[in-house]
Amino acid sequence: MMTLARRIQQTIRQDVASMHGYAIQDSAGLVKLDAMENPFRLPAELQRELGARLGRAAINRYPVQSSAEVVAALARFVELPAGCRLMLGNGSDELIDLLSVACHVPGAKVLAPLPGFVMYEMSARLRRLEFVGVPLTPDFELDEAAMLEAIAIHRPALTYIAYPNNPTANLFDAAIVERIVAAVGEQGGFVVIDEAYQPFSSRSWLPRLAAHPQVLVMRTLSKFGLAGVRLGYLCGAAALIAEVDKVRPPYNVSVLNAEATLFALEHADEYARQAALLRAEREKLQAALRAIPGARPYPSEANMILVRVPDSKRAFEGLKARGVLVKNVAGLHPLLADCLRLTVGTPQENAAMIDALKASL
């Protein structure tokens, strides 16, 4: 009889067998500051209201009506421009994958600056699209000349611009982004502006969407405060979204996810309050990091801060030994040598992280 190992070798794609899965760190018993999550839970009264609402959800039915209600509520909440439409995803990850499926014409390529969100490349490769990565400059800005040259040579079907970027946390120069959008438009491709960290950013492309039919804006409610709900949305010209929406699984957002999202939008003031507090904490954390000898924090418009230290492995292990979990991103790209990515947490969590980092250095 054929062994399991032989069956796997014979059946599983070679590129899949040789790749590494998405790494998620064990955070049990640690101050968790590695995944850009909102550290705040809902007040007790709102928890009770949400629990009662979820208890009334029609979990015996497919989520047709509830998903339609979420689409309508989000369109109102973001003030979706006229002529545009939005579709839902099970987080941004699913939307990225759906775009890879929808845009997989012969010879299609996906382009993105590096270092960037790993799912752009992973999704492209798993869907058998060629991925083209263009390194950022040493200060993590877009290399305009290199980007424009790559666009002209490769004519990508999809170009991703994370705005702000992950893991560097910076917001790219608006004028450079505009010229990249124009160049992609001339080549017949689409630009996906990934605004996952929009609650913490000073700029957005969404208000300009109607004037740029080659642009899609992608957001997630994970950084809004609903990482456990898994709800992302993609906005763009109505005709374009209608085509991408054809490859979406019909019931990809559950009734419970939909009801939790509607509840959150009805209480958006609470999440706005939390985001404001995190923005203030981010600035305090930046100042504290700048005061630590050997630490170099980079500008951030997200709920994370990239910081370079003399030895990121030693610092990461020292932080973990002191009960604080962050992300060592040094191995993701040469530009990130000796860099840690720190999530902005509560005031107490941030204080613990700074003390642990000082001791670790």
C-alpha positions in Angstrom: 0.0 0.0 0.0 1.2 3.5 -0.8 2.6 5.4 2.2 1.1 8.7 3.3 4.4 10.4 2.5 4.3 9.1 -1.0 0.6 10.1 -1.5 1.5 13.6 -0.4 4.5 13.8 -2.7 2.4 12.5 -5.6 -0.7 14.8 -4.9 0.4 18.0 -3.2 1.8 20.7 -5.5 5.6 20.9 -5.3 5.7 24.6 -4.6 3.1 24.2 -1.7 5.1 21.3 -0.2 8.3 23.4 -0.2 6.8 26.6 1.3 6.3 27.7 4.9 2.8 28.4 6.3 1.8 31.8 7.7 3.5 31.9 11.1 1.4 32.8 14.1 3.3 33.1 17.4 2.1 31.4 20.6 1.1 34.3 22.9 -0.2 32.4 25.9 0.7 34.2 29.1 2.4 37.1 27.3 1.6 40.8 26.7 0.6 40.4 23.1 2.0 43.2 20.9 2.9 41.3 17.8 -0.2 41.4 15.5 -1.5 45.0 15.3 -4.7 44.2 17.2 -6.8 46.7 19.0 -6.1 46.0 22.7 -9.4 47.3 24.0 -12.5 45.2 24.5 -16.0 46.6 24.5 -17.4 48.1 27.7 -19.4 45.6 29.7 -22.8 47.2 28.8 -22.0 46.9 25.0 -20.8 43.3 25.5 -24.2 42.4 26.9 -26.0 44.2 24.1 -23.9 42.4 21.5 -24.4 39.0 23.2 -28.2 39.5 23.1 -28.1 40.6 19.5 -26.0 37.5 18.4 -28.4 35.3 20.4 -31.3 36.6 18.2 -29.4 36.0 14.9 -31.0 33.6 12.4 -28.1 31.1 12.4 -30.4 28.5 10.8 -30.5 30.6 7.6 -27.8 31.4 5.0 -26.5 35.0 5.5 -28.1 36.6 2.4 -30.0 39.5 4.1 -27.4 40.2 6.8 -24.6 40.5 4.2 -26.7 42.9 2.2 -27.3 45.0 5.3 -23.6 45.1 6.0 -22.8 46.3 2.5 -25.4 49.1 2.8 -24.2 50.1 6.3 -20.5 50.2 5.2 -21.3 52.2 2.1 -23.0 54.8 4.3 -20.3 54.7 7.0 -17.4 55.3 4.5 -19.4 57.7 2.4 -18.8 55.6 -0.7 -18.5 57.9 -3.8 -21.3 57.9 -6.4 -20.8 55.3 -9.1 -18.8 53.0 -6.8 -19.7 49.8 -5.1 -18.3 47.6 -2.3 -18.0 43.8 -1.7 -17.3 41.9 1.4 -14.5 39.5 2.2 -13.6 37.2 5.1 -10.9 39.6 6.0 -8.6 41.3 3.5 -6.8 38.0 2.9 -9.8 36.5 1.1 -10.2 39.7 -1.0 -6.6 39.5 -2.1 -7.1 35.9 -3.1 -10.3 36.7 -5.0 -8.5 39.4 -6.9 -5.8 36.9 -7.9 -8.6 34.6 -9.2 -10.5 37.3 -11.0 -7.5 38.8 -12.7 -5.7 35.6 -13.7 -5.6 36.1 -17.5 -2.7 34.6 -19.5 0.6 36.2 -18.5 -0.9 38.2 -15.6 1.5 39.5 -13.0 1.2 41.0 -9.6 3.5 43.8 -8.5 4.1 45.2 -5.0 6.9 47.1 -3.1 9.0 45.1 -0.7 9.0 44.7 2.3 5.2 44.6 2.3 2.3 42.5 3.4 3.2 38.9 2.7 -0.2 37.9 1.4 0.2 39.8 -1.8 3.0 37.5 -2.9 1.7 34.4 -1.3 -1.7 34.7 -3.0 -0.2 35.4 -6.4 2.1 32.4 -6.2 -0.6 30.0 -5.0 -2.8 31.2 -7.9 0.1 30.7 -10.3 0.5 34.4 -11.1 4.0 35.8 -11.5 4.9 38.1 -8.6 7.2 41.1 -9.1 8.7 42.7 -5.9 10.2 46.1 -6.1 12.4 47.1 -3.1 11.7 50.2 -1.1 14.4 52.8 -0.6 16.6 52.4 2.6 14.2 54.8 4.4 11.2 52.7 3.4 9.8 55.1 0.8 8.6 54.0 -2.6 11.5 53.9 -5.2 9.6 55.8 -7.8 12.0 55.2 -10.7 12.2 51.5 -10.0 8.4 51.2 -9.6 7.7 53.0 -12.8 10.3 50.9 -14.7 8.8 47.7 -13.3 5.3 48.8 -14.3 6.5 49.6 -17.9 8.3 46.3 -18.3 5.9 43.9 -16.6 2.6 45.6 -17.2 1.1 44.1 -14.0 -2.6 43.3 -13.8 -2.5 44.2 -10.1 -0.3 46.6 -8.3 -0.6 46.7 -4.5 0.2 49.8 -2.5 -0.3 49.4 1.3 -1.3 52.8 2.6 0.2 52.8 5.3 2.6 50.0 4.7 3.1 46.8 6.7 5.5 46.2 8.4 7.2 49.6 8.0 4.1 51.5 9.2 4.8 54.6 7.1 2.5 56.4 4.7 4.1 56.6 1.3 4.5 60.0 -0.5 1.2 61.0 -2.0 2.6 62.5 -5.1 4.6 59.3 -5.9 1.5 57.2 -5.3 -0.4 59.4 -7.7 2.2 59.0 -10.5 2.2 55.2 -9.9 -1.6 55.1 -10.2 -1.3 57.1 -13.5 1.4 54.8 -14.9 -0.6 51.6 -14.1 -3.7 53.2 -15.7 -1.8 53.8 -18.9 -0.7 50.1 -18.9 -4.3 48.9 -18.5 -3.9 47.4 -15.0 -5.4 48.1 -11.6 -4.0 49.5 -8.4 -5.2 48.2 -5.1 -4.7 50.7 -2.3 -4.7 48.7 0.9 -5.9 50.9 3.7 -6.0 48.2 6.5 -4.7 50.8 9.0 -7.0 53.7 7.9 -8.2 54.4 11.5 -4.7 55.5 12.4 -3.8 57.3 9.1 -4.0 60.9 8.1 -4.8 60.3 4.5 -7.1 58.1 2.4 -7.7 57.4 -1.3 -11.4 56.5 -0.9 -12.8 60.1 -1.4 -11.0 60.2 -4.8 -12.1 56.8 -6.0 -14.7 57.9 -8.5 -12.1 59.9 -10.4 -9.7 56.9 -10.7 -11.5 53.9 -12.2 -8.3 51.9 -12.2 -8.1 52.1 -8.4 -9.6 49.8 -5.8 -9.5 50.6 -2.1 -9.3 47.7 0.3 -10.0 47.9 4.0 -10.5 45.6 6.9 -12.3 46.0 10.2 -9.5 44.1 12.0 -7.7 47.3 12.9 -11.0 49.0 13.6 -11.3 46.7 16.5 -12.9 43.5 15.1 -9.9 41.3 14.3 -11.9 38.3 15.6 -14.8 39.0 13.3 -12.9 38.7 10.0 -14.6 41.3 7.8 -12.9 43.1 4.9 -14.3 45.1 2.1 -13.2 46.2 -1.3 -14.4 49.4 -3.0 -14.2 50.5 -6.6 -16.0 51.3 -9.8 -19.4 49.5 -9.7 -18.7 47.7 -13.0 -15.3 46.4 -11.8 -16.6 45.3 -8.4 -19.4 43.4 -10.1 -16.9 41.4 -12.0 -14.7 40.5 -9.0 -17.8 39.7 -6.9 -18.6 36.9 -9.3 -15.7 34.7 -7.9 -16.7 35.4 -4.2 -18.1 32.4 -2.4 -21.9 33.1 -2.0 -21.9 32.9 1.8 -18.4 34.0 2.8 -19.5 36.2 5.7 -21.4 34.5 8.4 -24.6 35.8 10.1 -22.7 36.2 13.3 -19.9 38.2 11.6 -22.5 40.3 9.9 -24.4 41.1 13.0 -21.2 41.9 14.9 -20.2 44.3 12.1 -23.5 46.0 12.1 -23.4 46.4 15.9 -19.9 47.9 15.7 -20.9 50.4 13.0 -23.9 51.5 15.2 -21.3 52.1 18.0 -18.6 53.6 15.8 -18.1 56.4 18.3 -16.7 53.9 20.8 -14.2 52.5 18.2 -13.3 56.1 17.2 -12.5 56.8 20.8 -10.3 53.8 21.0 -8.5 54.7 17.8 -7.8 58.3 19.1 -6.4 56.8 22.3 -4.1 54.5 20.3 -2.9 57.4 18.1 -2.0 59.3 21.3 -0.3 56.3 22.7 1.6 55.8 19.5 3.2 59.3 19.8 4.1 58.7 23.5 5.7 55.4 22.4 7.6 57.0 19.7 9.1 59.5 22.2 10.0 56.8 24.6 11.7 54.8 21.9 13.7 57.8 20.7 15.0 58.2 24.3 16.4 54.6 24.4 20.1 54.5 23.4 20.5 52.1 20.4 16.9 52.2 19.3 15.8 53.9 16.1 12.0 54.1 15.6 10.7 55.0 12.2 7.7 57.3 11.5 4.3 55.6 11.8 0.7 56.2 10.7 -0.5 52.8 11.8 -1.0 51.1 15.2 2.5 49.7 15.0 6.0 51.1 15.1 9.0 49.7 13.3 12.2 50.1 15.4 15.8 49.1 14.6 18.0 47.9 17.4 21.6 46.6 17.5 20.5 43.0 17.7 16.9 42.2 17.0 17.1 38.5 17.8 18.6 39.2 21.2 16.1 42.0 21.8 13.1 39.8 20.8 14.2 37.0 23.0 14.8 39.4 25.9 11.4 41.0 25.5 9.7 37.5 25.4 11.6 36.4 28.5 10.2 39.4 30.3 6.7 38.6 29.2 6.2 40.8 26.1 5.7 39.4 22.6 6.5 41.5 19.6 7.4 40.6 16.0 11.0 40.2 14.9 10.8 41.1 11.2 14.5 41.1 10.5 14.2 37.9 8.4 11.5 39.2 6.1 13.7 41.4 3.9 17.3 42.7 3.9 16.1 46.2 4.4 14.6 45.1 7.7 17.9 44.0 9.2 17.7 44.1 13.1 14.2 45.5 13.0 11.3 44.8 15.4 7.7 45.6 14.8 5.9 46.8 17.9 2.1 46.9 18.2 0.7 50.0 20.0 -1.1 48.6 23.1 -2.8 50.0 26.2 -0.8 52.5 28.3 0.1 49.7 30.7 1.2 47.3 27.9 3.3 50.0 26.3 5.0 50.8 29.6 5.8 47.2 30.1 7.1 46.9 26.6 9.4 49.9 27.0 10.8 48.6 30.3 11.4 45.2 28.8 13.1 46.6 25.7 15.4 48.8 27.8 16.4 45.8 29.9 16.8 43.6 26.8 19.2 46.2 25.1 
